[in-house]
Amino acid sequence: MEVIEGILIEPVGCLAEFPSGPFLELAYHLFDRKRKTSHSGSRAYWHLLNLIQSSNKKLEESERKLIETLEIQAVDAANVYEDVVPALSELKAMGIKLFVASSLSGAATTCFLERHSLIEFFSAVWTSDNSRGVKAAPLEAAIAGASLNPERVMFLVDTLEGLKIAQAVGVHSILMMNDPDEARRLAMHNPSGGIVSLHELPDFIRLVAAENASPPAAIKFSSSGPTGI
């Protein structure tokens, strides 16, 4: 892994725990999917993105408005992780460029960033609106907009779909291990590395810089220090 210059962040699951309900409601209203329960807001969110992408249909204005409305409901109910501000502050002080690369609508993303006073940490914000797409589109827009080398970019993920997108775009996937059981399953899909919480990310990047000449390896941080996944 080369020295890291930029980090792409999807707020859902990586900066905050989002409720699943609004995303499941959108799947029901837009794609006639049965209402069901899910304990993971991230999985419900990425499931919805898969439906949007695979349908390959142009959303009507009323449908876009519904998406905005329910996404903002999700933002209102989201619980931001307590280490977000300290971690982002440290990363910015290290000279790492931070980008929001989200498939949320522009309105929902702005609402989230303003509500939690996070806008100041990001060099640019890319959403489904200004990138004109979901999943890979915001990542590709962020990379192109800042003329980044994908090999020097990380994307924080907490789902299998996020891992797949990182691999498709050519950036390093850093697994947010929010759930131990889920993390063990996702670790089998070869993320570039893993962290238990955001406060470990600055040290992860320092380690990459210190061992830049070493062969790449998936690394996880624990109380006893970095270990391989």
HELIX and SHEET records of a PDB file:
HELIX    1   1 PRO A   11  CYS A   14  1                                   4    
HELIX    2   2 GLY A   21  PHE A   31  1                                  11    
HELIX    3   3 GLY A   41  SER A   55  1                                  15    
HELIX    4   4 GLU A   61  ALA A   77  1                                  17    
HELIX    5   5 VAL A   84  ALA A   93  1                                  10    
HELIX    6   6 GLY A  106  ARG A  115  1                                  10    
HELIX    7   7 ILE A  119  PHE A  121  5                                   3    
HELIX    8   8 ALA A  136  GLY A  145  1                                  10    
HELIX    9   9 PRO A  150  ARG A  152  5                                   3    
HELIX   10  10 LEU A  160  VAL A  169  1                                  10    
HELIX   11  11 PRO A  180  ALA A  187  1                                   8    
HELIX   12  12 LEU A  198  GLU A  200  5                                   3    
HELIX   13  13 LEU A  201  ALA A  210  1                                  10    
SHEET    1   A 8 ALA A 124  TRP A 126  0                                        
SHEET    2   A 8 LYS A  97  ALA A 101  1                                        
SHEET    3   A 8 GLY A   6  ILE A   9  1                                        
SHEET    4   A 8 VAL A 153  VAL A 157  1                                        
SHEET    5   A 8 HIS A 172  MET A 176  1                                        
SHEET    6   A 8 GLY A 193  ILE A 195  1                                        
SHEET    7   A 8 ILE A 219  SER A 222  1                                        
SHEET    8   A 8 GLY A 225  GLY A 228 -1                                        
SHEET    1   B 2 ALA A  16  GLU A  17  0                                        
SHEET    2   B 2 ASN A  79  VAL A  80 -1                                        
END                                                                             
